[in-house]
């Protein structure tokens, strides 16, 4: 009977540890997905501004100034992008995670 109780406690402990691990993965994945959504929204807005017909109508100096502003916005976004890539790579690197294809596809650019 003592052996049974010991094995039960051991299985229970492993189960709790696995649950904590999965909760951590779930939190990290949710954070990653939020970061991806924010980045994709920012990226769509940037592309819309670059492809805007209003941009084509600007004079040379105004056009250059506007492009510089957009480049500065891109540079300002770089730390968030790097963090997104790092978080995706950390998710992929976790042991016992079987389906990493969606995350891998999101960070394929790196």
MIKOLPA-537123 format. One record per residue: residue in three letters; x, y, z of N, C-alpha, C in turn. Coordinates in Angstrom, 1 decimal. Example, Ala and Ser with C-alpha at 12.3 -4.5 7.8 and 13.67 -1.06 7.14 Angstrom:
2
<node res="ALA" n_u="13.2" n_v="-5.7" n_w="7.8" ca_u="12.3" ca_v="-4.5" ca_w="7.8" c_u="13.2" c_v="-3.3" c_w="7.8"/>
<node res="SER" n_u="12.8" n_v="-2.2" n_w="7.1" ca_u="13.7" ca_v="-1.1" ca_w="7.1" c_u="12.9" c_v="0.0" c_w="7.9"/>
***
This chain:
110
<node res="UNK" n_u="0.8" n_v="-1.2" n_w="0.0" ca_u="0.0" ca_v="0.0" ca_w="0.0" c_u="0.9" c_v="1.3" c_w="0.0"/>
<node res="UNK" n_u="2.0" n_v="1.2" n_w="0.7" ca_u="2.9" ca_v="2.4" ca_w="0.8" c_u="3.4" c_v="2.7" c_w="-0.6"/>
<node res="UNK" n_u="3.8" n_v="1.7" n_w="-1.4" ca_u="4.3" ca_v="1.8" ca_w="-2.7" c_u="3.3" c_v="2.5" c_w="-3.6"/>
<node res="UNK" n_u="2.0" n_v="2.1" n_w="-3.5" ca_u="1.0" ca_v="2.7" ca_w="-4.3" c_u="0.8" c_v="4.2" c_w="-4.0"/>
<node res="UNK" n_u="0.9" n_v="4.5" n_w="-2.7" ca_u="0.7" ca_v="5.9" ca_w="-2.3" c_u="1.9" c_v="6.7" c_w="-2.9"/>
<node res="UNK" n_u="3.1" n_v="6.2" n_w="-2.8" ca_u="4.3" ca_v="6.9" ca_w="-3.3" c_u="4.2" c_v="7.1" c_w="-4.8"/>
<node res="UNK" n_u="3.7" n_v="6.1" n_w="-5.5" ca_u="3.6" ca_v="6.2" ca_w="-7.0" c_u="2.5" c_v="7.2" c_w="-7.3"/>
<node res="UNK" n_u="1.4" n_v="7.2" n_w="-6.6" ca_u="0.3" ca_v="8.2" ca_w="-6.8" c_u="0.8" c_v="9.6" c_w="-6.6"/>
<node res="UNK" n_u="1.6" n_v="9.8" n_w="-5.5" ca_u="2.1" ca_v="11.2" ca_w="-5.2" c_u="3.1" c_v="11.6" c_w="-6.3"/>
<node res="UNK" n_u="3.9" n_v="10.7" n_w="-6.8" ca_u="4.8" ca_v="11.0" ca_w="-7.8" c_u="4.1" c_v="11.4" c_w="-9.1"/>
<node res="UNK" n_u="3.1" n_v="10.6" n_w="-9.5" ca_u="2.3" ca_v="10.9" ca_w="-10.7" c_u="1.6" c_v="12.3" c_w="-10.5"/>
<node res="UNK" n_u="1.1" n_v="12.5" n_w="-9.3" ca_u="0.4" ca_v="13.8" ca_w="-9.0" c_u="1.3" c_v="14.9" c_w="-9.2"/>
<node res="UNK" n_u="2.6" n_v="14.8" n_w="-8.6" ca_u="3.6" ca_v="15.9" ca_w="-8.7" c_u="3.9" c_v="16.1" c_w="-10.2"/>
<node res="UNK" n_u="4.1" n_v="15.1" n_w="-11.0" ca_u="4.5" ca_v="15.2" ca_w="-12.4" c_u="3.3" c_v="15.9" c_w="-13.1"/>
<node res="UNK" n_u="2.1" n_v="15.5" n_w="-12.8" ca_u="0.9" ca_v="16.1" ca_w="-13.4" c_u="0.9" c_v="17.6" c_w="-13.1"/>
<node res="UNK" n_u="1.1" n_v="18.0" n_w="-11.9" ca_u="1.1" ca_v="19.4" ca_w="-11.5" c_u="2.2" c_v="20.2" c_w="-12.2"/>
<node res="UNK" n_u="3.4" n_v="19.6" n_w="-12.3" ca_u="4.5" ca_v="20.3" ca_w="-13.0" c_u="4.2" c_v="20.4" c_w="-14.5"/>
<node res="UNK" n_u="3.6" n_v="19.4" n_w="-15.0" ca_u="3.2" ca_v="19.5" ca_w="-16.5" c_u="2.1" c_v="20.6" c_w="-16.7"/>
<node res="UNK" n_u="1.2" n_v="20.6" n_w="-15.7" ca_u="0.1" ca_v="21.7" ca_w="-15.8" c_u="0.8" c_v="23.1" c_w="-15.7"/>
<node res="UNK" n_u="1.7" n_v="23.3" n_w="-14.8" ca_u="2.4" ca_v="24.6" ca_w="-14.7" c_u="3.2" c_v="24.9" c_w="-16.0"/>
<node res="UNK" n_u="3.8" n_v="23.9" n_w="-16.6" ca_u="4.6" ca_v="24.1" ca_w="-17.8" c_u="3.6" c_v="24.5" c_w="-18.9"/>
<node res="UNK" n_u="2.5" n_v="23.8" n_w="-19.0" ca_u="1.5" ca_v="24.1" ca_w="-20.1" c_u="0.9" c_v="25.5" c_w="-19.9"/>
<node res="UNK" n_u="0.6" n_v="25.9" n_w="-18.6" ca_u="0.1" ca_v="27.2" ca_w="-18.3" c_u="1.1" c_v="28.3" c_w="-18.8"/>
<node res="UNK" n_u="2.4" n_v="28.0" n_w="-18.5" ca_u="3.5" ca_v="28.9" ca_w="-18.9" c_u="3.5" c_v="29.0" c_w="-20.5"/>
<node res="UNK" n_u="3.5" n_v="27.9" n_w="-21.1" ca_u="3.5" ca_v="27.9" ca_w="-22.6" c_u="2.2" c_v="28.7" c_w="-23.1"/>
<node res="UNK" n_u="1.1" n_v="28.4" n_w="-22.5" ca_u="-0.1" ca_v="29.1" ca_w="-22.9" c_u="0.0" c_v="30.6" c_w="-22.8"/>
<node res="UNK" n_u="0.5" n_v="31.1" n_w="-21.6" ca_u="0.7" ca_v="32.5" ca_w="-21.4" c_u="1.7" c_v="33.1" c_w="-22.4"/>
<node res="UNK" n_u="2.8" n_v="32.4" n_w="-22.7" ca_u="3.8" ca_v="32.9" ca_w="-23.6" c_u="3.2" c_v="32.9" c_w="-25.0"/>
<node res="UNK" n_u="2.4" n_v="31.9" n_w="-25.4" ca_u="1.8" ca_v="31.9" ca_w="-26.7" c_u="0.8" c_v="33.0" c_w="-26.9"/>
<node res="UNK" n_u="0.0" n_v="33.3" n_w="-25.8" ca_u="-1.0" ca_v="34.4" ca_w="-25.9" c_u="-0.3" c_v="35.7" c_w="-26.1"/>
<node res="UNK" n_u="0.8" n_v="35.9" n_w="-25.3" ca_u="1.6" ca_v="37.2" ca_w="-25.4" c_u="2.2" c_v="37.3" c_w="-26.8"/>
<node res="UNK" n_u="2.7" n_v="36.2" n_w="-27.3" ca_u="3.3" ca_v="36.2" ca_w="-28.7" c_u="2.2" c_v="36.6" c_w="-29.7"/>
<node res="UNK" n_u="1.0" n_v="36.0" n_w="-29.6" ca_u="-0.1" ca_v="36.3" ca_w="-30.5" c_u="-0.5" c_v="37.7" c_w="-30.5"/>
<node res="UNK" n_u="-0.5" n_v="38.3" n_w="-29.3" ca_u="-0.9" ca_v="39.7" ca_w="-29.2" c_u="0.2" c_v="40.6" c_w="-29.8"/>
<node res="UNK" n_u="1.5" n_v="40.2" n_w="-29.6" ca_u="2.6" ca_v="40.9" ca_w="-30.2" c_u="2.5" c_v="40.9" c_w="-31.8"/>
<node res="UNK" n_u="2.1" n_v="39.7" n_w="-32.3" ca_u="2.0" ca_v="39.5" ca_w="-33.7" c_u="0.9" c_v="40.4" c_w="-34.2"/>
<node res="UNK" n_u="-0.3" n_v="40.4" n_w="-33.6" ca_u="-1.4" ca_v="41.2" ca_w="-34.0" c_u="-1.0" c_v="42.7" c_w="-34.0"/>
<node res="UNK" n_u="-0.4" n_v="43.2" n_w="-33.0" ca_u="0.0" ca_v="44.6" ca_w="-33.0" c_u="1.0" c_v="44.9" c_w="-34.1"/>
<node res="UNK" n_u="2.0" n_v="44.0" n_w="-34.3" ca_u="3.0" ca_v="44.2" ca_w="-35.3" c_u="2.3" c_v="44.2" c_w="-36.7"/>
<node res="UNK" n_u="1.4" n_v="43.3" n_w="-37.0" ca_u="0.8" ca_v="43.2" ca_w="-38.3" c_u="-0.1" c_v="44.4" c_w="-38.5"/>
<node res="UNK" n_u="-0.8" n_v="44.9" n_w="-37.5" ca_u="-1.6" ca_v="46.1" ca_w="-37.7" c_u="-0.7" c_v="47.3" c_w="-38.0"/>
<node res="UNK" n_u="0.4" n_v="47.4" n_w="-37.2" ca_u="1.4" ca_v="48.5" ca_w="-37.5" c_u="2.0" c_v="48.4" c_w="-38.9"/>
<node res="UNK" n_u="2.3" n_v="47.2" n_w="-39.3" ca_u="2.9" ca_v="47.0" ca_w="-40.6" c_u="1.9" c_v="47.3" c_w="-41.8"/>
<node res="UNK" n_u="0.6" n_v="46.9" n_w="-41.6" ca_u="-0.4" ca_v="47.2" ca_w="-42.6" c_u="-0.5" c_v="48.8" c_w="-42.7"/>
<node res="UNK" n_u="-0.6" n_v="49.5" n_w="-41.6" ca_u="-0.7" ca_v="50.9" ca_w="-41.7" c_u="0.5" c_v="51.6" c_w="-42.4"/>
<node res="UNK" n_u="1.7" n_v="51.0" n_w="-42.1" ca_u="2.9" ca_v="51.6" ca_w="-42.7" c_u="2.9" c_v="51.3" c_w="-44.3"/>
<node res="UNK" n_u="2.5" n_v="50.1" n_w="-44.7" ca_u="2.4" ca_v="49.8" ca_w="-46.1" c_u="1.3" c_v="50.7" c_w="-46.8"/>
<node res="UNK" n_u="0.2" n_v="50.9" n_w="-46.1" ca_u="-0.9" ca_v="51.8" ca_w="-46.6" c_u="-0.3" c_v="53.2" c_w="-46.9"/>
<node res="UNK" n_u="0.4" n_v="53.7" n_w="-45.9" ca_u="1.0" ca_v="55.0" ca_w="-46.1" c_u="2.0" c_v="55.1" c_w="-47.2"/>
<node res="UNK" n_u="2.8" n_v="54.0" n_w="-47.3" ca_u="3.8" ca_v="53.9" ca_w="-48.4" c_u="3.1" c_v="53.9" c_w="-49.8"/>
<node res="UNK" n_u="2.0" n_v="53.2" n_w="-49.9" ca_u="1.3" ca_v="53.0" ca_w="-51.1" c_u="0.3" c_v="54.0" c_w="-51.4"/>
<node res="UNK" n_u="0.1" n_v="55.0" n_w="-50.5" ca_u="-0.9" ca_v="56.0" ca_w="-50.6" c_u="-0.7" c_v="56.9" c_w="-51.9"/>
<node res="UNK" n_u="-1.7" n_v="57.2" n_w="-52.5" ca_u="-1.6" ca_v="58.1" ca_w="-53.7" c_u="-1.2" c_v="59.5" c_w="-53.3"/>
<node res="UNK" n_u="-1.6" n_v="59.8" n_w="-52.1" ca_u="-1.2" ca_v="61.2" ca_w="-51.6" c_u="0.3" c_v="61.3" c_w="-51.5"/>
<node res="UNK" n_u="1.0" n_v="60.2" n_w="-51.2" ca_u="2.5" ca_v="60.3" ca_w="-51.2" c_u="3.0" c_v="60.6" c_w="-52.5"/>
<node res="UNK" n_u="2.4" n_v="60.1" n_w="-53.6" ca_u="2.9" ca_v="60.3" ca_w="-54.9" c_u="2.7" c_v="61.8" c_w="-55.4"/>
<node res="UNK" n_u="1.7" n_v="62.4" n_w="-54.8" ca_u="1.4" ca_v="63.8" ca_w="-55.2" c_u="2.3" c_v="64.8" c_w="-54.5"/>
<node res="UNK" n_u="3.1" n_v="64.4" n_w="-53.5" ca_u="4.0" ca_v="65.4" ca_w="-52.8" c_u="5.1" c_v="65.8" c_w="-53.7"/>
<node res="UNK" n_u="5.6" n_v="67.0" n_w="-53.4" ca_u="6.8" ca_v="67.5" ca_w="-54.0" c_u="8.0" c_v="66.7" c_w="-53.6"/>
<node res="UNK" n_u="9.2" n_v="66.9" n_w="-54.2" ca_u="10.4" ca_v="66.1" ca_w="-53.9" c_u="10.8" c_v="66.2" c_w="-52.5"/>
<node res="UNK" n_u="10.9" n_v="67.4" n_w="-51.9" ca_u="11.3" ca_v="67.6" ca_w="-50.5" c_u="10.3" c_v="67.1" c_w="-49.6"/>
<node res="UNK" n_u="9.0" n_v="67.3" n_w="-49.8" ca_u="8.0" ca_v="66.8" ca_w="-49.0" c_u="8.0" c_v="65.3" c_w="-49.0"/>
<node res="UNK" n_u="8.2" n_v="64.7" n_w="-50.2" ca_u="8.2" ca_v="63.3" ca_w="-50.3" c_u="9.4" c_v="62.7" c_w="-49.5"/>
<node res="UNK" n_u="10.5" n_v="63.3" n_w="-49.6" ca_u="11.7" ca_v="62.8" ca_w="-48.9" c_u="11.5" c_v="62.9" c_w="-47.4"/>
<node res="UNK" n_u="10.9" n_v="64.0" n_w="-47.0" ca_u="10.6" ca_v="64.2" ca_w="-45.6" c_u="9.6" c_v="63.1" c_w="-45.1"/>
<node res="UNK" n_u="8.6" n_v="62.8" n_w="-45.8" ca_u="7.6" ca_v="61.8" ca_w="-45.4" c_u="8.2" c_v="60.4" c_w="-45.4"/>
<node res="UNK" n_u="9.1" n_v="60.1" n_w="-46.3" ca_u="9.8" ca_v="58.8" ca_w="-46.3" c_u="10.7" c_v="58.7" c_w="-45.1"/>
<node res="UNK" n_u="11.4" n_v="59.8" n_w="-44.8" ca_u="12.2" ca_v="59.8" ca_w="-43.6" c_u="11.4" c_v="59.6" c_w="-42.3"/>
<node res="UNK" n_u="10.2" n_v="60.2" n_w="-42.3" ca_u="9.3" ca_v="59.9" ca_w="-41.1" c_u="8.9" c_v="58.5" c_w="-41.0"/>
<node res="UNK" n_u="8.6" n_v="57.9" n_w="-42.2" ca_u="8.2" ca_v="56.5" ca_w="-42.2" c_u="9.4" c_v="55.6" c_w="-41.8"/>
<node res="UNK" n_u="10.6" n_v="55.9" n_w="-42.2" ca_u="11.8" ca_v="55.2" ca_w="-41.9" c_u="12.0" c_v="55.3" c_w="-40.4"/>
<node res="UNK" n_u="11.8" n_v="56.5" n_w="-39.8" ca_u="12.0" ca_v="56.6" ca_w="-38.4" c_u="11.0" c_v="55.8" c_w="-37.6"/>
<node res="UNK" n_u="9.8" n_v="55.7" n_w="-38.1" ca_u="8.7" ca_v="54.9" ca_w="-37.4" c_u="9.2" c_v="53.4" c_w="-37.5"/>
<node res="UNK" n_u="9.7" n_v="53.0" n_w="-38.6" ca_u="10.2" ca_v="51.6" ca_w="-38.7" c_u="11.3" c_v="51.4" c_w="-37.7"/>
<node res="UNK" n_u="12.3" n_v="52.3" n_w="-37.6" ca_u="13.4" ca_v="52.1" ca_w="-36.7" c_u="12.9" c_v="52.1" c_w="-35.2"/>
<node res="UNK" n_u="11.9" n_v="52.9" n_w="-34.9" ca_u="11.3" ca_v="52.9" ca_w="-33.6" c_u="10.7" c_v="51.6" c_w="-33.2"/>
<node res="UNK" n_u="10.1" n_v="50.9" n_w="-34.2" ca_u="9.4" ca_v="49.7" ca_w="-34.0" c_u="10.4" c_v="48.5" c_w="-33.9"/>
<node res="UNK" n_u="11.6" n_v="48.7" n_w="-34.3" ca_u="12.6" ca_v="47.6" ca_w="-34.3" c_u="12.7" c_v="46.8" c_w="-33.0"/>
<node res="UNK" n_u="12.8" n_v="47.5" n_w="-31.8" ca_u="12.9" ca_v="46.7" ca_w="-30.6" c_u="11.7" c_v="45.8" c_w="-30.3"/>
<node res="UNK" n_u="10.5" n_v="46.2" n_w="-30.7" ca_u="9.3" ca_v="45.4" ca_w="-30.5" c_u="9.4" c_v="44.2" c_w="-31.4"/>
<node res="UNK" n_u="9.9" n_v="44.5" n_w="-32.7" ca_u="10.0" ca_v="43.4" ca_w="-33.6" c_u="11.0" c_v="42.4" c_w="-33.2"/>
<node res="UNK" n_u="12.1" n_v="42.8" n_w="-32.7" ca_u="13.2" ca_v="41.9" ca_w="-32.2" c_u="12.7" c_v="41.1" c_w="-31.0"/>
<node res="UNK" n_u="11.9" n_v="41.7" n_w="-30.1" ca_u="11.3" ca_v="41.0" ca_w="-29.0" c_u="10.3" c_v="40.0" c_w="-29.4"/>
<node res="UNK" n_u="9.5" n_v="40.3" n_w="-30.4" ca_u="8.5" ca_v="39.3" ca_w="-31.0" c_u="9.3" c_v="38.1" c_w="-31.6"/>
<node res="UNK" n_u="10.3" n_v="38.3" n_w="-32.3" ca_u="11.1" ca_v="37.2" ca_w="-32.9" c_u="11.7" c_v="36.4" c_w="-31.8"/>
<node res="UNK" n_u="12.3" n_v="37.0" n_w="-30.8" ca_u="12.9" ca_v="36.3" ca_w="-29.6" c_u="11.9" c_v="35.5" c_w="-28.9"/>
<node res="UNK" n_u="10.7" n_v="36.0" n_w="-28.7" ca_u="9.7" ca_v="35.3" ca_w="-28.0" c_u="9.2" c_v="34.1" c_w="-28.8"/>
<node res="UNK" n_u="9.1" n_v="34.3" n_w="-30.1" ca_u="8.7" ca_v="33.2" ca_w="-31.0" c_u="9.8" c_v="32.1" c_w="-31.0"/>
<node res="UNK" n_u="11.0" n_v="32.4" n_w="-31.0" ca_u="12.1" ca_v="31.5" ca_w="-31.0" c_u="12.1" c_v="30.7" c_w="-29.6"/>
<node res="UNK" n_u="11.9" n_v="31.4" n_w="-28.5" ca_u="11.8" ca_v="30.8" ca_w="-27.2" c_u="10.7" c_v="29.8" c_w="-27.2"/>
<node res="UNK" n_u="9.5" n_v="30.1" n_w="-27.8" ca_u="8.4" ca_v="29.1" ca_w="-27.8" c_u="8.8" c_v="27.9" c_w="-28.6"/>
<node res="UNK" n_u="9.4" n_v="28.1" n_w="-29.7" ca_u="9.9" ca_v="26.9" ca_w="-30.6" c_u="10.9" c_v="26.1" c_w="-29.8"/>
<node res="UNK" n_u="11.7" n_v="26.7" n_w="-29.1" ca_u="12.8" ca_v="26.0" ca_w="-28.4" c_u="12.4" c_v="25.2" c_w="-27.2"/>
<node res="UNK" n_u="11.2" n_v="25.4" n_w="-26.7" ca_u="10.7" ca_v="24.7" ca_w="-25.5" c_u="10.6" c_v="23.2" c_w="-25.8"/>
<node res="UNK" n_u="11.0" n_v="22.4" n_w="-24.9" ca_u="10.9" ca_v="20.9" ca_w="-25.0" c_u="9.4" c_v="20.5" c_w="-24.9"/>
<node res="UNK" n_u="9.1" n_v="19.4" n_w="-25.5" ca_u="7.8" ca_v="18.8" ca_w="-25.4" c_u="6.7" c_v="19.6" c_w="-26.0"/>
<node res="UNK" n_u="7.0" n_v="20.5" n_w="-26.9" ca_u="6.0" ca_v="21.3" ca_w="-27.7" c_u="6.0" c_v="20.6" c_w="-29.1"/>
<node res="UNK" n_u="4.8" n_v="20.1" n_w="-29.5" ca_u="4.8" ca_v="19.3" ca_w="-30.7" c_u="4.5" c_v="20.1" c_w="-31.9"/>
<node res="UNK" n_u="3.6" n_v="21.1" n_w="-31.8" ca_u="3.2" ca_v="21.8" ca_w="-33.0" c_u="3.7" c_v="23.3" c_w="-33.0"/>
<node res="UNK" n_u="4.9" n_v="23.5" n_w="-33.6" ca_u="5.5" ca_v="24.8" ca_w="-33.6" c_u="5.4" c_v="25.5" c_w="-34.9"/>
<node res="UNK" n_u="4.7" n_v="24.8" n_w="-35.9" ca_u="4.7" ca_v="25.3" ca_w="-37.2" c_u="4.1" c_v="26.7" c_w="-37.4"/>
<node res="UNK" n_u="3.0" n_v="27.0" n_w="-36.6" ca_u="2.4" ca_v="28.3" ca_w="-36.8" c_u="3.4" c_v="29.4" c_w="-36.3"/>
<node res="UNK" n_u="4.0" n_v="29.2" n_w="-35.1" ca_u="4.9" ca_v="30.2" ca_w="-34.6" c_u="6.1" c_v="30.3" c_w="-35.6"/>
<node res="UNK" n_u="6.6" n_v="29.2" n_w="-36.0" ca_u="7.8" ca_v="29.2" ca_w="-37.0" c_u="7.4" c_v="30.0" c_w="-38.2"/>
<node res="UNK" n_u="6.2" n_v="29.8" n_w="-38.7" ca_u="5.8" ca_v="30.6" ca_w="-39.9" c_u="5.7" c_v="32.1" c_w="-39.7"/>
<node res="UNK" n_u="5.3" n_v="32.5" n_w="-38.5" ca_u="5.2" ca_v="33.9" ca_w="-38.1" c_u="6.6" c_v="34.5" c_w="-38.0"/>
<node res="UNK" n_u="7.6" n_v="33.8" n_w="-37.6" ca_u="8.9" ca_v="34.4" ca_w="-37.4" c_u="9.9" c_v="34.0" c_w="-38.5"/>
<node res="UNK" n_u="9.4" n_v="33.5" n_w="-39.6" ca_u="10.2" ca_v="33.0" ca_w="-40.7" c_u="11.2" c_v="34.1" c_w="-41.3"/>
<node res="UNK" n_u="10.8" n_v="35.3" n_w="-41.1" ca_u="11.6" ca_v="36.4" ca_w="-41.7" c_u="13.0" c_v="36.5" c_w="-41.1"/>
<node res="UNK" n_u="13.1" n_v="36.0" n_w="-39.9" ca_u="14.4" ca_v="36.2" ca_w="-39.2" c_u="15.5" c_v="35.3" c_w="-39.7"/>
***
